[in-house]
């Protein structure tokens, strides 16, 4: 699951920024992660 948005401040080289979340359960590997990402112009 993730959320992508246009930043409210003007950063010349960043078009979009986003936050994502990943959860893993139901197997031997349990846990989660939080992901930050951006899209460059």
PQR file with spaces between the fields and no chain letter, atoms N, CA, C, O and H, PARSE charges and radii, in Angstrom:
ATOM       1  N    UNK     1       0.856   -1.152    0.000 -0.4000 1.5000
ATOM       2  CA   UNK     1       0.000    0.000    0.000 -0.0000 2.0000
ATOM       3  C    UNK     1       0.908    1.222    0.000  0.5500 1.7000
ATOM       4  O    UNK     1       1.918    1.247    0.703 -0.5500 1.4000
ATOM       5  N    UNK     2       0.557    2.224   -0.776 -0.4000 1.5000
ATOM       6  CA   UNK     2       1.378    3.421   -0.851 -0.0000 2.0000
ATOM       7  C    UNK     2       0.560    4.656   -1.142  0.5500 1.7000
ATOM       8  O    UNK     2      -0.609    4.573   -1.517 -0.5500 1.4000
ATOM       9  H    UNK     2      -0.264    2.204   -1.347  0.4000 1.0000
ATOM      10  N    UNK     3       1.187    5.798   -0.965 -0.4000 1.5000
ATOM      11  CA   UNK     3       0.534    7.085   -1.202 -0.0000 2.0000
ATOM      12  C    UNK     3       1.518    7.971   -1.939  0.5500 1.7000
ATOM      13  O    UNK     3       2.628    8.194   -1.456 -0.5500 1.4000
ATOM      14  H    UNK     3       2.137    5.865   -0.661  0.4000 1.0000
ATOM      15  N    UNK     4       1.132    8.482   -3.102 -0.4000 1.5000
ATOM      16  CA   UNK     4       1.970    9.329   -3.942 -0.0000 2.0000
ATOM      17  C    UNK     4       1.353   10.710   -4.012  0.5500 1.7000
ATOM      18  O    UNK     4       0.144   10.838   -4.206 -0.5500 1.4000
ATOM      19  H    UNK     4       0.230    8.302   -3.494  0.4000 1.0000
ATOM      20  N    UNK     5       2.175   11.758   -3.856 -0.4000 1.5000
ATOM      21  CA   UNK     5       1.645   13.118   -3.899 -0.0000 2.0000
ATOM      22  C    UNK     5       2.659   14.069   -4.509  0.5500 1.7000
ATOM      23  O    UNK     5       3.846   13.756   -4.600 -0.5500 1.4000
ATOM      24  H    UNK     5       3.157   11.653   -3.698  0.4000 1.0000
ATOM      25  N    UNK     6       2.182   15.229   -4.924 -0.4000 1.5000
ATOM      26  CA   UNK     6       3.040   16.309   -5.382 -0.0000 2.0000
ATOM      27  C    UNK     6       3.414   17.132   -4.155  0.5500 1.7000
ATOM      28  O    UNK     6       2.530   17.547   -3.405 -0.5500 1.4000
ATOM      29  H    UNK     6       1.217   15.484   -4.851  0.4000 1.0000
ATOM      30  N    UNK     7       4.702   17.377   -3.934 -0.4000 1.5000
ATOM      31  CA   UNK     7       5.095   18.081   -2.716 -0.0000 2.0000
ATOM      32  C    UNK     7       4.568   19.516   -2.689  0.5500 1.7000
ATOM      33  O    UNK     7       4.504   20.169   -3.730 -0.5500 1.4000
ATOM      34  H    UNK     7       5.420   17.039   -4.543  0.4000 1.0000
ATOM      35  N    UNK     8       4.187   20.014   -1.502 -0.4000 1.5000
ATOM      36  CA   UNK     8       3.665   21.378   -1.396 -0.0000 2.0000
ATOM      37  C    UNK     8       4.730   22.449   -1.612  0.5500 1.7000
ATOM      38  O    UNK     8       4.400   23.584   -1.954 -0.5500 1.4000
ATOM      39  H    UNK     8       4.239   19.483   -0.657  0.4000 1.0000
ATOM      40  N    UNK     9       5.988   22.108   -1.421 -0.4000 1.5000
ATOM      41  CA   UNK     9       7.075   23.059   -1.672 -0.0000 2.0000
ATOM      42  C    UNK     9       7.716   22.710   -3.001  0.5500 1.7000
ATOM      43  O    UNK     9       7.766   21.542   -3.387 -0.5500 1.4000
ATOM      44  H    UNK     9       6.256   21.185   -1.144  0.4000 1.0000
ATOM      45  N    UNK    10       8.199   23.708   -3.691 -0.4000 1.5000
ATOM      46  CA   UNK    10       8.823   23.485   -4.998 -0.0000 2.0000
ATOM      47  C    UNK    10      10.279   23.067   -4.821  0.5500 1.7000
ATOM      48  O    UNK    10      11.125   23.864   -4.416 -0.5500 1.4000
ATOM      49  H    UNK    10       8.159   24.657   -3.378  0.4000 1.0000
ATOM      50  N    UNK    11      10.550   21.814   -5.131 -0.4000 1.5000
ATOM      51  CA   UNK    11      11.914   21.299   -5.150 -0.0000 2.0000
ATOM      52  C    UNK    11      12.232   21.055   -6.622  0.5500 1.7000
ATOM      53  O    UNK    11      11.542   20.273   -7.277 -0.5500 1.4000
ATOM      54  H    UNK    11       9.863   21.167   -5.460  0.4000 1.0000
ATOM      55  N    UNK    12      13.264   21.709   -7.155 -0.4000 1.5000
ATOM      56  CA   UNK    12      13.491   21.683   -8.610 -0.0000 2.0000
ATOM      57  C    UNK    12      13.610   20.289   -9.230  0.5500 1.7000
ATOM      58  O    UNK    12      13.157   20.090  -10.357 -0.5500 1.4000
ATOM      59  H    UNK    12      13.825   22.344   -6.623  0.4000 1.0000
ATOM      60  N    UNK    13      14.199   19.332   -8.539 -0.4000 1.5000
ATOM      61  CA   UNK    13      14.455   18.030   -9.159 -0.0000 2.0000
ATOM      62  C    UNK    13      13.482   16.938   -8.726  0.5500 1.7000
ATOM      63  O    UNK    13      13.609   15.801   -9.181 -0.5500 1.4000
ATOM      64  H    UNK    13      14.567   19.494   -7.624  0.4000 1.0000
ATOM      65  N    UNK    14      12.513   17.244   -7.861 -0.4000 1.5000
ATOM      66  CA   UNK    14      11.556   16.238   -7.390 -0.0000 2.0000
ATOM      67  C    UNK    14      10.165   16.562   -7.917  0.5500 1.7000
ATOM      68  O    UNK    14       9.648   17.654   -7.678 -0.5500 1.4000
ATOM      69  H    UNK    14      12.409   18.168   -7.491  0.4000 1.0000
ATOM      70  N    UNK    15       9.556   15.614   -8.636 -0.4000 1.5000
ATOM      71  CA   UNK    15       8.213   15.790   -9.184 -0.0000 2.0000
ATOM      72  C    UNK    15       7.172   15.270   -8.200  0.5500 1.7000
ATOM      73  O    UNK    15       6.212   15.971   -7.880 -0.5500 1.4000
ATOM      74  H    UNK    15       9.977   14.728   -8.830  0.4000 1.0000
ATOM      75  N    UNK    16       7.358   14.055   -7.723 -0.4000 1.5000
ATOM      76  CA   UNK    16       6.423   13.416   -6.795 -0.0000 2.0000
ATOM      77  C    UNK    16       7.196   12.802   -5.638  0.5500 1.7000
ATOM      78  O    UNK    16       8.349   12.398   -5.791 -0.5500 1.4000
ATOM      79  H    UNK    16       8.137   13.485   -7.982  0.4000 1.0000
ATOM      80  N    UNK    17       6.552   12.736   -4.485 -0.4000 1.5000
ATOM      81  CA   UNK    17       7.113   12.003   -3.354 -0.0000 2.0000
ATOM      82  C    UNK    17       6.053   11.029   -2.855  0.5500 1.7000
ATOM      83  O    UNK    17       4.861   11.226   -3.090 -0.5500 1.4000
ATOM      84  H    UNK    17       5.615   13.064   -4.361  0.4000 1.0000
ATOM      85  N    UNK    18       6.483    9.998   -2.181 -0.4000 1.5000
ATOM      86  CA   UNK    18       5.515    9.009   -1.718 -0.0000 2.0000
ATOM      87  C    UNK    18       5.993    8.262   -0.498  0.5500 1.7000
ATOM      88  O    UNK    18       7.174    8.265   -0.151 -0.5500 1.4000
ATOM      89  H    UNK    18       7.451    9.838   -1.990  0.4000 1.0000
ATOM      90  N    UNK    19       5.036    7.624    0.140 -0.4000 1.5000
ATOM      91  CA   UNK    19       5.286    6.785    1.306 -0.0000 2.0000
ATOM      92  C    UNK    19       4.575    5.464    1.067  0.5500 1.7000
ATOM      93  O    UNK    19       3.418    5.451    0.647 -0.5500 1.4000
ATOM      94  H    UNK    19       4.077    7.621   -0.142  0.4000 1.0000
ATOM      95  N    UNK    20       5.237    4.377    1.325 -0.4000 1.5000
ATOM      96  CA   UNK    20       4.639    3.060    1.161 -0.0000 2.0000
ATOM      97  C    UNK    20       4.821    2.217    2.407  0.5500 1.7000
ATOM      98  O    UNK    20       5.728    2.450    3.206 -0.5500 1.4000
ATOM      99  H    UNK    20       6.177    4.388    1.667  0.4000 1.0000
ATOM     100  N    UNK    21       3.952    1.242    2.560 -0.4000 1.5000
ATOM     101  CA   UNK    21       4.019    0.343    3.706 -0.0000 2.0000
ATOM     102  C    UNK    21       3.811   -1.084    3.216  0.5500 1.7000
ATOM     103  O    UNK    21       2.935   -1.353    2.394 -0.5500 1.4000
ATOM     104  H    UNK    21       3.215    1.053    1.911  0.4000 1.0000
ATOM     105  N    UNK    22       4.614   -1.973    3.724 -0.4000 1.5000
ATOM     106  CA   UNK    22       4.507   -3.382    3.364 -0.0000 2.0000
ATOM     107  C    UNK    22       4.459   -4.211    4.639  0.5500 1.7000
ATOM     108  O    UNK    22       5.297   -4.049    5.526 -0.5500 1.4000
ATOM     109  H    UNK    22       5.325   -1.754    4.392  0.4000 1.0000
ATOM     110  N    UNK    23       3.473   -5.101    4.728 -0.4000 1.5000
ATOM     111  CA   UNK    23       3.349   -5.996    5.876 -0.0000 2.0000
ATOM     112  C    UNK    23       3.451   -7.437    5.398  0.5500 1.7000
ATOM     113  O    UNK    23       2.898   -7.796    4.358 -0.5500 1.4000
ATOM     114  H    UNK    23       2.792   -5.233    4.007  0.4000 1.0000
ATOM     115  N    UNK    24       4.154   -8.251    6.154 -0.4000 1.5000
ATOM     116  CA   UNK    24       4.315   -9.655    5.805 -0.0000 2.0000
ATOM     117  C    UNK    24       3.936  -10.501    7.016  0.5500 1.7000
ATOM     118  O    UNK    24       4.565  -10.411    8.070 -0.5500 1.4000
ATOM     119  H    UNK    24       4.604   -7.960    6.999  0.4000 1.0000
ATOM     120  N    UNK    25       2.914  -11.313    6.855 -0.4000 1.5000
ATOM     121  CA   UNK    25       2.500  -12.220    7.923 -0.0000 2.0000
ATOM     122  C    UNK    25       1.944  -13.478    7.286  0.5500 1.7000
ATOM     123  O    UNK    25       1.629  -13.490    6.096 -0.5500 1.4000
ATOM     124  H    UNK    25       2.403  -11.386    5.999  0.4000 1.0000
ATOM     125  N    UNK    26       1.826  -14.515    8.057 -0.4000 1.5000
ATOM     126  CA   UNK    26       1.315  -15.771    7.535 -0.0000 2.0000
ATOM     127  C    UNK    26       2.395  -16.677    6.982  0.5500 1.7000
ATOM     128  O    UNK    26       2.089  -17.667    6.317 -0.5500 1.4000
ATOM     129  H    UNK    26       2.082  -14.505    9.024  0.4000 1.0000
ATOM     130  N    UNK    27       3.658  -16.357    7.245 -0.4000 1.5000
ATOM     131  CA   UNK    27       4.755  -17.216    6.812 -0.0000 2.0000
ATOM     132  C    UNK    27       5.835  -17.180    7.892  0.5500 1.7000
ATOM     133  O    UNK    27       5.638  -16.587    8.953 -0.5500 1.4000
ATOM     134  H    UNK    27       3.906  -15.553    7.785  0.4000 1.0000
ATOM     135  N    UNK    28       6.961  -17.807    7.623 -0.4000 1.5000
ATOM     136  CA   UNK    28       8.057  -17.811    8.591 -0.0000 2.0000
ATOM     137  C    UNK    28       8.663  -16.420    8.759  0.5500 1.7000
ATOM     138  O    UNK    28       9.211  -16.107    9.816 -0.5500 1.4000
ATOM     139  H    UNK    28       7.121  -18.288    6.762  0.4000 1.0000
ATOM     140  N    UNK    29       8.569  -15.585    7.724 -0.4000 1.5000
ATOM     141  CA   UNK    29       9.106  -14.226    7.786 -0.0000 2.0000
ATOM     142  C    UNK    29       7.972  -13.271    8.129  0.5500 1.7000
ATOM     143  O    UNK    29       7.092  -13.016    7.307 -0.5500 1.4000
ATOM     144  H    UNK    29       8.125  -15.840    6.865  0.4000 1.0000
ATOM     145  N    UNK    30       8.001  -12.752    9.332 -0.4000 1.5000
ATOM     146  CA   UNK    30       6.953  -11.831    9.774 -0.0000 2.0000
ATOM     147  C    UNK    30       7.574  -10.465   10.014  0.5500 1.7000
ATOM     148  O    UNK    30       8.694  -10.366   10.514 -0.5500 1.4000
ATOM     149  H    UNK    30       8.716  -12.959   10.000  0.4000 1.0000
ATOM     150  N    UNK    31       6.855   -9.420    9.661 -0.4000 1.5000
ATOM     151  CA   UNK    31       7.355   -8.067    9.888 -0.0000 2.0000
ATOM     152  C    UNK    31       6.760   -7.105    8.893  0.5500 1.7000
ATOM     153  O    UNK    31       5.747   -7.391    8.255 -0.5500 1.4000
ATOM     154  H    UNK    31       5.945   -9.499    9.255  0.4000 1.0000
ATOM     155  N    UNK    32       7.392   -5.974    8.770 -0.4000 1.5000
ATOM     156  CA   UNK    32       6.906   -4.959    7.858 -0.0000 2.0000
ATOM     157  C    UNK    32       8.011   -3.982    7.521  0.5500 1.7000
ATOM     158  O    UNK    32       9.106   -4.034    8.082 -0.5500 1.4000
ATOM     159  H    UNK    32       8.215   -5.742    9.289  0.4000 1.0000
ATOM     160  N    UNK    33       7.708   -3.094    6.599 -0.4000 1.5000
ATOM     161  CA   UNK    33       8.675   -2.073    6.211 -0.0000 2.0000
ATOM     162  C    UNK    33       7.944   -0.808    5.798  0.5500 1.7000
ATOM     163  O    UNK    33       6.808   -0.849    5.324 -0.5500 1.4000
ATOM     164  H    UNK    33       6.819   -3.052    6.143  0.4000 1.0000
ATOM     165  N    UNK    34       8.613    0.300    5.985 -0.4000 1.5000
ATOM     166  CA   UNK    34       8.123    1.603    5.572 -0.0000 2.0000
ATOM     167  C    UNK    34       9.062    2.104    4.491  0.5500 1.7000
ATOM     168  O    UNK    34      10.277    2.129    4.687 -0.5500 1.4000
ATOM     169  H    UNK    34       9.535    0.333    6.370  0.4000 1.0000
ATOM     170  N    UNK    35       8.508    2.508    3.342 -0.4000 1.5000
ATOM     171  CA   UNK    35       9.312    2.890    2.190 -0.0000 2.0000
ATOM     172  C    UNK    35       9.030    4.343    1.832  0.5500 1.7000
ATOM     173  O    UNK    35       7.872    4.748    1.735 -0.5500 1.4000
ATOM     174  H    UNK    35       7.521    2.488    3.183  0.4000 1.0000
ATOM     175  N    UNK    36      10.080    5.119    1.637 -0.4000 1.5000
ATOM     176  CA   UNK    36       9.977    6.490    1.142 -0.0000 2.0000
ATOM     177  C    UNK    36      10.537    6.510   -0.274  0.5500 1.7000
ATOM     178  O    UNK    36      11.599    5.939   -0.524 -0.5500 1.4000
ATOM     179  H    UNK    36      11.021    4.790    1.715  0.4000 1.0000
ATOM     180  N    UNK    37       9.838    7.158   -1.205 -0.4000 1.5000
ATOM     181  CA   UNK    37      10.321    7.207   -2.576 -0.0000 2.0000
ATOM     182  C    UNK    37      10.002    8.550   -3.208  0.5500 1.7000
ATOM     183  O    UNK    37       9.122    9.274   -2.743 -0.5500 1.4000
ATOM     184  H    UNK    37       8.976    7.621   -1.002  0.4000 1.0000
ATOM     185  N    UNK    38      10.735    8.880   -4.285 -0.4000 1.5000
ATOM     186  CA   UNK    38      10.508   10.124   -5.011 -0.0000 2.0000
ATOM     187  C    UNK    38      10.765    9.908   -6.489  0.5500 1.7000
ATOM     188  O    UNK    38      11.480    8.986   -6.882 -0.5500 1.4000
ATOM     189  H    UNK    38      11.450    8.292   -4.663  0.4000 1.0000
ATOM     190  N    UNK    39      10.177   10.764   -7.295 -0.4000 1.5000
ATOM     191  CA   UNK    39      10.280   10.694   -8.743 -0.0000 2.0000
ATOM     192  C    UNK    39      11.016   11.937   -9.222  0.5500 1.7000
ATOM     193  O    UNK    39      10.563   13.056   -8.979 -0.5500 1.4000
ATOM     194  H    UNK    39       9.597   11.513   -6.975  0.4000 1.0000
ATOM     195  N    UNK    40      12.147   11.754   -9.899 -0.4000 1.5000
ATOM     196  CA   UNK    40      12.948   12.885  -10.364 -0.0000 2.0000
ATOM     197  C    UNK    40      12.481   13.361  -11.729  0.5500 1.7000
ATOM     198  O    UNK    40      11.954   12.590  -12.531 -0.5500 1.4000
ATOM     199  H    UNK    40      12.515   10.846  -10.096  0.4000 1.0000
ATOM     200  N    UNK    41      12.686   14.647  -11.971 -0.4000 1.5000
ATOM     201  CA   UNK    41      12.333   15.232  -13.273 -0.0000 2.0000
ATOM     202  C    UNK    41      13.442   15.002  -14.266  0.5500 1.7000
ATOM     203  O    UNK    41      13.335   15.419  -15.419 -0.5500 1.4000
ATOM     204  H    UNK    41      13.113   15.273  -11.319  0.4000 1.0000
